[in-house]
């Protein structure tokens, strides 16, 4: 099941207080970036984030779920209605997120 554009727009609106939030569509789902680092994504209309220490600390009871078959487990964000929480979650996670690899020039 693909995620809806309406759910993506809702999440983007909730994160509108942060600069640097972008997304990329991939196979009917959405990968979310914060200042060019992958934070997580929207999969089957669920917001999932990478299970970095900061996210686990802020959501100790969050369930680990598969975004799609064969992927690594990610944390389910239940409190998507709380703008302040989402903002602090993304900000707290940022330093622990992998730095994107530079693409080699052809």
For each residue, the residues with C-beta under 8 A, 3 or more apart:
1: 44 45
2: 27 28 29 44
3: 7 8 28 29 30 42 43 44 45
4: 7 8 45
5: 8 9
6: 9 10
7: 3 4 10 11 42 45
8: 3 4 5 11 12 23 30 42
9: 5 6 12 13
10: 6 7 13 14 80
11: 7 8 14 15 32 42 47 80 86
12: 8 9 15 16 21 23
13: 9 10 16
14: 10 11 80 81 83 86
15: 11 12 18 21 83 86 87 90
16: 12 13 21
17: 83 87
18: 15 21 34 87 90 91
19: 35
20: 33 34 35 36
21: 12 15 16 18 32 33 34 90
22: 32 33 36
23: 8 12 30 31 32 33 41 42
24: 30 31 33
25: 28 29 30
26: 29 30 31 41
27: 2 68
28: 2 3 25
29: 2 3 25 26 41 42 43 44 67 68
30: 3 8 23 24 25 26 41 42
31: 23 24 26 38 41
32: 11 21 22 23 38 39 40 41 42
33: 20 21 22 23 24 36 37 38 39
34: 18 20 21 37 39 90 93 94 97
35: 19 20 94
36: 20 22 33 100
37: 33 34 94 97 98 99 100
38: 31 32 33 41 50 97 98 100
39: 32 33 34 49 50 90 93 94 97
40: 32 47 48 49 50 74 75 77
41: 23 26 29 30 31 32 38 47 48 67 74
42: 3 7 8 11 23 29 30 32 45 46 47 48
43: 3 29 46 48 67 68
44: 1 2 3 29
45: 1 3 4 7 42
46: 42 43 65 76 77
47: 11 40 41 42 76 77 80
48: 40 41 42 43 65 67 74 75 76 77
49: 39 40 52 55 74 75 77 89 93
50: 38 39 40 55 74 75 93 97
51: 55 56 64 73 74 75
52: 49 55 56 93 96 97
53: 56 57 96
54: 57 58 89 92 93 95 96
55: 49 50 51 52 58 59 62 75 89 92 93
56: 51 52 53 59 60 62 75
57: 53 54 60 92
58: 54 55 85 88 89 92
59: 55 56 62 75 77 78 79 89
60: 56 57
61:
62: 55 56 59 75 76 77 78
63: 75 76
64: 51 73 74 75 76
65: 46 48 73 74 75 76
66: 69 71 73 74
67: 29 41 43 48 71 74
68: 27 29 43 71
69: 66
70:
71: 66 67 68 74
72:
73: 51 64 65 66
74: 40 41 48 49 50 51 64 65 66 67 71
75: 40 48 49 50 51 55 56 59 62 63 64 65
76: 46 47 48 62 63 64 65
77: 40 46 47 48 49 59 62 80 86 89
78: 59 62
79: 59 82 85 86
80: 10 11 14 47 77 86
81: 14
82: 79 85 86
83: 14 15 17 86 87
84: 87 88
85: 58 79 82 88 89
86: 11 14 15 77 79 80 82 83 89 90
87: 15 17 18 83 84 90 91
88: 58 84 85 91 92
89: 49 54 55 58 59 77 85 86 92 93
90: 15 18 21 34 39 86 87 93 94
91: 18 87 88 94
92: 54 55 57 58 88 89
93: 34 39 49 50 52 54 55 89 90 96 97
94: 34 35 37 39 90 91 97
95: 54
96: 52 53 54 93
97: 34 37 38 39 50 52 93 94
98: 37 38
99: 37
100: 36 37 38
101:
102:
103:
104:
105:
106:
